[in-house]
């Protein structure tokens, strides 16, 4: 549970993980008694043990981010990993 808590604390506010805002995950992890942290860890453990994840987690929305100049020039697309 400590590793999950550490990873969630590192999330930048204003960002999202699979459409879940970092602030939501931080709130879940900070619930009194650790109930949210326990639930999140159980979900992650189940995914690990079964080797599968919910099908919606397999979807992604990819958007190009233009860094400068004309969007028609492929050299102006940011490369972020």
Secondary structure as GFF3:
##gff-version 3
##sequence-region A 1 81
A	DSSP	alpha_helix	2	10	.	.	.	ID=ss1
A	DSSP	beta_strand	16	17	.	.	.	ID=ss2
A	DSSP	beta_strand	20	21	.	.	.	ID=ss3
A	DSSP	alpha_helix	22	29	.	.	.	ID=ss4
A	DSSP	three_ten_helix	32	34	.	.	.	ID=ss5
A	DSSP	alpha_helix	35	50	.	.	.	ID=ss6
A	DSSP	three_ten_helix	55	58	.	.	.	ID=ss7
A	DSSP	three_ten_helix	74	76	.	.	.	ID=ss8
###
